[in-house]
Amino acid sequence: QVQLVESGGGLVQPGGSLRLSCAASGIIFSRYVVAWYRQVPGKQREFVARIMSGPGTIYADPVKGRFAISRDNAKNTVYLHMNSLKSEDTAVYYCNGAGQWGQGTQVTVSS
């Protein structure tokens, strides 16, 4: 059974940093394209970043230069490193890979 579990969300001040984790079980995560999305109430889920099974990453324009997506294949985990956070980054962040979604982790950026 494939399962993705996100963690690492929380409350952070503007300008701060967080690292989100997406841990996979039941699959070899390195074989899959994995993406992060985010959603705020009343809006559609939006793409944030994607990491390929090989080299290569893609970022949405609002997070370019501030966020970085990476893998730790030994831990079967994908990370989203978020820096210079802004209030508009507040959302529930979801991991997607191998046709599965995680349960989401809340990120709140507020002073």
Buried (B, 14 or more C-beta within 10 A) or exposed (E): EEEBBBBBBEEBEEEBEBBBBBBBEEBEBBEBBBBBBBBEEEEEBEBBBBBEBEEEEBBBEEBEEBBBBEBEEEEBBBBBBBBEBEEEBBBBBBBBBBEBEBEBBEBBBEE
